[in-house]
Amino acid sequence: MEGLLIAHRLSKLPKPPFPALGWTFPEPGRAALRTPAGWLVLGYRPPNPGFWLQKEVPKGPPSTPLERALAARAVGEVTALRQEKLDRVLILEFSGRGGFVSKPPVRLIFELTGRNANLLLTDPEGRILALDRPVPARLNRYRELLPGRPYRPPPPYQKRDPRTLGPADLAPLAGKPLKRIVALVDGLGPRAVGFLAQRAGLDPDRPLTPDDLPRLHRALQALLEDPEVLARAEPAGPDLEALRRPLLAALEKEARALVRRIADHQRNLARRDRARERKRTAELLLAYAHRVPRGAKEVELPDFESGRPVRIPLDPEKTPVENAEALFQAARKDEAAAEKAARLLVRTRANLERVRAEIEALKAASPEELRRRLKAQKAAPPRVGLRFRSPGGLEAWVGRNARENEALLRLARPDDLWFHVQGLPGSHVVLRTGGKPAPLPDLLFAARLAAYHSRARGERNAPVDYTRRKYVRKVRKAPPGTVTYSQAKTLFVDASLPENVDAV
């Protein structure tokens, strides 16, 4: 909450002295003081603290040490209600009351300072009695805020009061960006900068010219006439960045993953050279098989072209022909990996360019667009697990650990298909069928994913059970991912990664 808006709302509150008629605490981070004019609500939790008058509030008992101290000690009359200059600090002084158990006077200090907002109760001499957020010296050497310690106010500053400024007083801003006005004029923050920029038609990051200053002064006068616009104005600066930050973080994380994936594809692409070498070595073994001693661990054979000796490691348990066949098989795997990498490299680079373009567009997006995207991001289901596209175009989700296995069960629809290797620890796999029958190639694809991501990896004819998600039940009080299931069918598949598997 910005200082100018604080001063405006303060002017609408009843003038002291007036009776403090009791406290209630409708929700965490919110305290309400009953006054003759209504409830004075203090919302003191970061990052958007504020206060306002309200006719009715829900009742709530005190639940924190600060709330209990307010209910017990901030009583009697409110004898003072003030703001220092246009700083973001509101001070209420309470008279206390006499009686069988007297209550001495106290002071309530409300710091409406964004992320560092705080609410503190002190005695008249400034000793802290209770507070919402303790601040030890390791967090702030200048302002240590702890119960029993003297209250130290925010650092003093020298700024001009906007209510007394003339057009000539804005001259120091010439040649500086509009957002620098917060260092010259008291009571302004990012939302005020956003309002002034919109009202005067100025870019907050562009240096101001002398011709811009009269327009800026008129916009400032409009702001002084109705400071409540700050409650609705678009932020310019840190608040706008707070909208942008979570969206950027998600895109930057995706970009880093794509960069790593490109590096993997490039390494697999280099396997073409290894495949050529393996095929050449296998051909040498076949051509000179008669010269290879039985049970040898290695052999030297002359190269076809240069005649130079080539040292070849061997499996002594295999014949030369079997060693050659093993090399041919390894070469085929290398070629398949390189061919797949070449295809995926093009797609992954295109995705990286798309993500980088989205990042640049996000940096220039309007507040309305940022809020729309944030809303869409929150509405989207959380993305967990590995995700692949089956031969028929269906999504297959693979849990990477017990918690992801459990999360996939929550995200899956009742008629999606659930897969798990039979009798062994492994990943849960969900095939998103949309309630339609899944073709056999898609079933085998999901089953191989389940077998590969399990203790059965590498086996042949591993049994994999599958059933509809609605027939899978979590075991009560069991570790995450522990389930029982019924009405299952079984597929026997090789526990190896399916060919041409593409991550979504």
C-alpha positions in Angstrom: 0.0 0.0 0.0 1.5 3.3 -1.0 1.9 6.3 1.3 -0.5 8.6 -0.6 -3.3 6.1 -0.4 -2.6 5.5 3.3 -2.9 9.3 3.9 -6.2 9.3 2.0 -7.7 6.4 3.8 -6.5 7.8 7.1 -8.4 11.0 6.4 -11.6 9.0 6.1 -11.2 7.4 9.6 -12.9 8.9 12.7 -10.9 11.5 14.4 -9.4 10.6 17.8 -10.2 10.2 20.6 -12.8 7.5 20.0 -13.5 4.3 21.9 -11.9 0.9 21.0 -14.9 -1.4 21.2 -13.1 -4.7 20.8 -11.1 -6.9 18.5 -11.9 -9.8 16.3 -9.6 -11.9 14.0 -11.6 -13.2 11.0 -8.7 -15.0 9.3 -4.9 -15.4 9.6 -3.1 -12.1 9.0 -6.2 -10.0 9.5 -7.2 -8.1 12.6 -10.4 -5.9 13.0 -10.9 -3.2 15.6 -14.5 -2.1 16.2 -14.9 1.7 16.1 -18.0 3.9 16.2 -17.7 4.2 12.4 -17.5 0.5 11.8 -14.7 -2.1 11.8 -11.2 -1.0 11.0 -9.7 -4.0 9.3 -5.9 -4.4 9.2 -4.6 -6.9 6.7 -1.0 -7.1 7.7 0.4 -10.2 5.9 2.9 -9.6 3.0 3.0 -8.9 0.1 -0.1 -6.7 -0.1 -0.9 -5.2 3.3 -3.7 -2.7 3.7 -6.5 -1.3 5.9 -10.0 -0.2 5.4 -13.4 0.4 7.1 -16.0 -2.3 6.9 -19.5 -2.5 8.2 -19.5 -6.2 9.2 -16.7 -8.8 9.6 -16.8 -12.5 10.5 -16.0 -13.2 14.2 -12.8 -15.0 15.0 -10.9 -15.6 18.3 -7.2 -14.6 18.7 -4.9 -17.5 17.8 -1.3 -16.0 17.8 0.7 -14.3 20.5 0.2 -10.9 18.7 -3.5 -11.4 18.4 -3.8 -12.3 22.1 -1.8 -9.3 23.0 -4.0 -7.0 20.9 -7.2 -8.3 22.4 -5.8 -8.0 25.9 -3.8 -4.8 25.8 -5.0 -2.6 22.8 -8.0 -1.3 24.7 -9.6 1.9 26.1 -9.6 4.7 23.6 -7.7 5.4 20.4 -6.0 8.6 21.4 -3.9 9.1 18.3 -4.1 7.9 14.7 -1.3 9.2 12.5 1.2 8.7 9.6 4.7 9.9 9.7 5.0 12.2 6.6 3.7 10.0 3.7 5.7 7.0 4.9 4.1 3.5 4.7 3.7 3.4 8.5 0.4 3.8 10.4 0.4 4.4 14.2 -2.5 3.9 16.6 -2.1 4.9 20.3 -4.4 3.3 22.9 -5.1 4.8 26.3 -5.5 1.5 28.2 -7.9 1.5 31.1 -8.0 1.3 34.9 -9.9 -1.1 37.1 -9.1 -4.1 39.2 -6.6 -5.2 36.5 -5.4 -2.0 34.9 -4.2 -2.0 31.3 -1.4 0.5 30.6 -1.3 2.6 27.4 0.2 0.9 24.2 1.1 1.8 20.7 0.2 -0.2 17.6 2.6 0.3 14.6 1.4 -1.0 11.2 4.3 -1.1 8.6 2.6 -1.4 5.2 5.9 -2.1 3.5 5.0 -4.8 0.9 7.1 -7.9 1.3 8.4 -6.6 4.7 5.0 -5.7 6.1 4.7 -6.1 9.9 2.4 -5.3 12.8 3.9 -4.5 16.2 2.6 -3.7 19.6 4.9 -1.5 21.9 4.7 0.3 25.1 4.7 4.1 25.1 8.5 4.1 25.4 8.9 2.0 22.2 9.7 -1.4 23.8 8.2 -4.2 21.6 5.6 -6.3 23.4 4.5 -8.5 20.5 4.8 -8.5 16.7 3.8 -10.6 13.7 7.1 -11.2 12.1 10.3 -11.1 14.2 13.4 -9.8 12.4 16.7 -11.0 13.9 20.0 -9.2 13.3 21.1 -11.9 10.8 18.2 -10.7 8.5 18.5 -7.0 9.1 21.5 -5.5 11.0 20.0 -2.0 11.0 16.5 -3.0 12.2 16.4 -5.9 14.6 12.7 -6.4 15.7 12.3 -8.8 18.6 10.0 -8.9 21.6 11.6 -7.0 24.5 13.8 -4.9 22.3 13.3 -1.2 21.5 11.4 -0.5 18.3 13.6 1.1 15.6 11.5 2.9 12.9 12.4 2.6 9.2 15.4 4.7 8.1 14.6 8.5 7.7 14.5 10.0 4.2 14.1 13.4 2.5 11.5 13.6 -0.2 9.1 16.4 -1.4 5.5 16.3 -0.4 3.4 15.9 -3.6 0.6 18.0 -2.1 2.8 21.2 -2.2 4.7 20.6 -5.5 4.5 23.0 -8.4 5.5 22.2 -12.0 9.0 23.7 -11.5 9.7 21.3 -8.6 9.7 18.4 -11.0 12.7 19.8 -12.9 15.2 17.4 -11.3 13.5 14.6 -13.2 14.5 15.9 -16.6 16.8 13.4 -18.2 15.7 10.6 -15.8 13.1 7.9 -16.3 9.6 8.5 -14.8 10.0 5.7 -12.3 12.7 7.8 -10.6 9.9 10.0 -9.3 9.6 7.7 -6.3 13.1 8.9 -5.1 12.0 12.6 -5.3 8.3 12.6 -4.3 7.0 11.2 -1.1 4.1 8.7 -0.9 4.6 7.2 -4.4 5.3 3.6 -5.4 5.0 1.3 -8.4 1.3 1.7 -8.7 1.5 5.5 -8.7 4.2 5.3 -11.4 1.9 3.1 -13.4 -1.0 5.6 -13.0 1.1 8.6 -13.9 2.6 6.9 -16.9 -0.9 6.0 -18.2 -2.4 9.3 -17.4 0.5 11.4 -18.9 1.1 9.0 -21.8 4.7 8.4 -20.8 7.0 5.3 -20.8 8.2 4.8 -17.2 11.6 3.6 -18.4 12.2 6.5 -20.9 14.1 9.6 -19.8 11.8 12.6 -19.4 12.2 15.7 -21.4 11.4 19.2 -20.0 8.3 19.1 -22.3 7.1 16.0 -20.4 7.1 17.7 -17.0 3.9 19.8 -17.3 1.9 16.7 -18.4 3.4 14.8 -15.5 2.4 17.5 -13.0 -1.2 17.4 -14.3 -1.3 13.6 -13.9 0.1 14.0 -10.3 -2.7 16.5 -9.5 -5.3 14.1 -10.8 -3.8 11.4 -8.5 -4.0 13.8 -5.5 -7.7 14.4 -6.2 -8.5 10.7 -6.0 -5.7 8.5 -4.4 -8.1 5.5 -4.4 -7.1 5.0 -8.1 -3.9 3.5 -6.6 -6.0 0.5 -5.4 -6.9 -0.1 -9.0 -3.9 1.2 -11.0 -1.7 -1.1 -12.9 1.7 -1.5 -11.2 4.9 -0.4 -13.0 8.0 -1.9 -11.5 8.4 -4.5 -8.8 4.6 -5.4 -8.7 4.5 -6.0 -12.4 7.6 -8.1 -12.1 5.9 -10.1 -9.4 3.2 -11.0 -12.0 5.8 -11.9 -14.6 8.2 -13.9 -12.4 6.4 -17.2 -12.0 5.5 -17.3 -15.7 9.2 -16.6 -16.7 10.4 -19.2 -14.2 8.3 -21.9 -15.9 9.5 -21.0 -19.4 13.1 -20.6 -18.4 13.0 -24.0 -16.7 11.6 -25.5 -19.9 14.3 -23.8 -22.0 17.1 -25.3 -19.7 15.5 -28.7 -20.1 15.4 -28.3 -23.9 19.1 -27.2 -24.0 20.0 -30.4 -22.0 17.9 -32.5 -24.4 19.7 -31.0 -27.4 23.1 -31.9 -25.9 21.8 -35.5 -25.4 20.6 -35.6 -29.0 24.0 -34.3 -30.3 25.8 -37.0 -28.3 23.5 -39.7 -29.8 24.1 -38.2 -33.2 27.8 -38.8 -32.8 27.1 -42.5 -32.4 27.0 -42.7 -36.2 30.8 -42.6 -36.2 31.0 -45.4 -33.5 28.5 -47.5 -35.6 30.8 -47.2 -38.7 33.8 -48.3 -36.6 31.9 -51.2 -35.1 30.7 -52.4 -38.5 34.2 -52.1 -39.9 35.6 -54.1 -37.0 32.9 -56.8 -37.4 33.7 -57.1 -41.1 37.4 -57.6 -40.2 36.5 -60.4 -37.8 34.4 -62.2 -40.4 37.1 -61.9 -43.0 39.9 -63.1 -40.8 37.9 -65.5 -38.5 40.3 -68.3 -39.3 43.2 -66.3 -37.8 41.4 -65.7 -34.4 42.6 -68.1 -31.7 39.9 -69.9 -29.7 39.2 -68.2 -26.3 41.3 -65.1 -27.1 40.5 -61.9 -25.2 41.8 -59.7 -28.1 43.3 -60.0 -31.5 45.2 -57.8 -34.0 44.1 -58.0 -37.6 45.3 -55.9 -40.6 43.1 -53.1 -41.8 41.5 -53.6 -45.3 42.9 -50.4 -46.8 46.0 -49.4 -44.9 47.2 -52.8 -43.8 47.9 -51.4 -40.3 47.1 -53.7 -37.4 43.8 -53.1 -35.6 43.5 -54.3 -32.0 40.0 -55.8 -31.4 38.7 -56.7 -27.9 36.8 -60.0 -27.8 34.5 -62.0 -25.6 36.5 -65.2 -25.0 33.2 -67.1 -24.5 32.1 -66.4 -28.1 33.3 -67.5 -31.5 34.7 -64.9 -33.9 31.4 -64.9 -35.8 29.4 -64.4 -32.6 31.7 -61.5 -31.6 31.2 -60.0 -35.1 27.4 -60.4 -34.8 27.5 -58.7 -31.4 29.4 -55.7 -33.0 26.9 -55.6 -35.8 24.0 -55.5 -33.3 25.7 -52.7 -31.3 26.2 -50.8 -34.5 22.6 -51.1 -35.4 21.6 -49.7 -32.0 24.0 -46.8 -32.5 22.6 -46.1 -35.9 19.0 -46.3 -34.6 19.9 -43.9 -31.8 21.6 -41.5 -34.2 18.7 -41.6 -36.6 16.2 -40.9 -33.9 18.5 -38.1 -32.5 18.7 -36.4 -35.9 14.9 -36.4 -36.2 14.4 -35.2 -32.6 17.1 -32.6 -32.8 15.2 -30.6 -35.4 12.0 -30.7 -33.3 13.8 -29.9 -30.0 15.6 -26.9 -31.6 12.3 -25.6 -32.9 10.8 -26.0 -29.5 13.7 -24.1 -27.9 13.2 -21.3 -30.4 9.5 -21.2 -29.6 10.1 -21.1 -25.8 12.7 -18.3 -26.2 10.3 -16.3 -28.3 7.6 -16.8 -25.6 10.1 -15.5 -23.0 10.7 -12.4 -25.1 7.0 -11.9 -25.6 6.4 -12.3 -21.9 8.9 -9.6 -21.0 6.8 -7.2 -23.1 3.4 -8.5 -22.1 0.7 -6.2 -20.6 -0.5 -6.6 -17.0 -3.9 -7.9 -18.4 -2.1 -10.6 -20.5 0.1 -11.6 -17.5 -2.9 -12.0 -15.3 -4.7 -14.0 -17.9 -1.7 -16.3 -18.3 -1.3 -16.7 -14.6 -5.0 -17.7 -14.2 -4.6 -20.2 -17.0 -1.5 -21.6 -15.5 -3.2 -22.0 -12.1 -6.2 -23.7 -13.7 -4.0 -26.2 -15.6 -3.4 -29.5 -13.9 0.1 -29.9 -12.4 2.5 -31.6 -14.8 4.2 -34.5 -13.1 6.0 -37.6 -14.4 7.5 -38.4 -17.8 5.1 -38.0 -20.8 5.3 -39.9 -24.1 3.2 -40.1 -27.3 2.0 -43.6 -28.2 1.9 -44.9 -31.9 -1.8 -44.0 -32.0 -1.2 -40.5 -30.7 -2.3 -41.1 -27.0 -0.4 -39.6 -24.1 1.3 -42.1 -21.8 2.3 -40.8 -18.3 5.1 -42.5 -16.3 5.7 -41.8 -12.6 9.3 -41.3 -11.6 8.9 -42.0 -7.9 6.3 -43.1 -5.4 4.8 -39.6 -5.0 4.5 -39.1 -8.7 2.9 -42.5 -9.0 0.3 -41.3 -6.5 -0.1 -38.0 -8.3 -0.7 -39.7 -11.6 -3.6 -41.6 -10.0 -5.2 -38.4 -8.9 -4.8 -36.8 -12.3 -6.0 -39.8 -14.4 -9.6 -40.1 -15.4 -11.7 -43.1 -14.4 -11.6 -44.7 -17.9 -7.9 -44.1 -18.5 -5.8 -47.3 -18.5 -3.3 -48.0 -15.7 -0.3 -50.3 -16.2 2.2 -51.8 -13.8 4.7 -54.6 -14.0 3.5 -57.7 -12.3 4.9 -58.6 -8.9 7.9 -56.2 -9.0 8.5 -52.6 -7.9 8.2 -50.1 -10.7 6.5 -47.0 -12.2 2.8 -46.5 -12.6 1.9 -45.8 -16.2 -1.3 -44.1 -17.3 -2.5 -44.3 -20.9 -4.9 -41.4 -21.6 -7.6 -43.0 -23.7 -10.4 -40.5 -23.3 -12.7 -43.4 -22.5 -12.2 -44.9 -26.0 -10.8 -48.4 -26.7 -7.0 -48.3 -27.1 -5.5 -50.1 -30.1 -3.1 -53.0 -29.4 0.0 -51.1 -30.5 -0.8 -48.4 -27.9 -1.4 -51.0 -25.2 2.0 -52.7 -26.0 3.7 -49.3 -26.0 2.4 -48.5 -22.5 3.2 -52.0 -21.2 6.8 -51.7 -22.4 7.1 -48.3 -20.7 5.9 -49.9 -17.4 8.3 -52.9 -17.8 11.2 -50.7 -18.7 10.7 -48.4 -15.8 10.7 -51.2 -13.3 12.9 -53.9 -11.7 12.2 -56.1 -14.8 14.2 -53.8 -17.1 16.2 -55.8 -19.6 14.1 -59.0 -19.3 12.2 -60.7 -22.1 8.5 -61.5 -21.8 7.9 -59.5 -18.6 4.3 -59.7 -17.4 2.5 -56.3 -17.2 -1.0 -55.9 -15.7 -3.4 -53.3 -16.9 -6.9 -52.1 -15.9 -9.0 -49.0 -15.9 -8.0 -46.4 -13.5 -11.3 -46.7 -11.6 -10.4 -50.2 -10.5 -7.1 -49.0 -8.9 -7.3 -48.2 -5.1 -4.8 -46.6 -2.8 -4.0 -48.7 0.3 -5.0 -46.8 3.4 -2.1 -45.8 5.7 0.4 -47.4 3.3 3.4 -45.6 1.8 2.7 -43.3 -1.3 2.0 -45.2 -4.5 0.9 -48.4 -2.8 -2.3 -49.7 -4.5 -4.5 -52.6 -5.1 -6.4 -53.3 -8.4 -8.9 -55.6 -9.9 -10.3 -56.6 -13.3 -6.8 -56.6 -14.8 -5.5 -58.2 -18.0 -1.9 -59.1 -18.6 0.5 -58.4 -21.5 3.9 -60.0 -22.0 6.4 -57.6 -23.4 10.2 -57.1 -23.6 11.3 -54.7 -20.8 13.0 -52.3 -23.1 12.2 -48.8 -24.2 9.9 -48.8 -27.2 11.3 -47.9 -30.6 10.9 -44.3 -31.7 9.6 -43.2 -28.3 9.1 -39.4 -28.3 8.7 -37.3 -25.1 5.8 -34.9 -25.0 
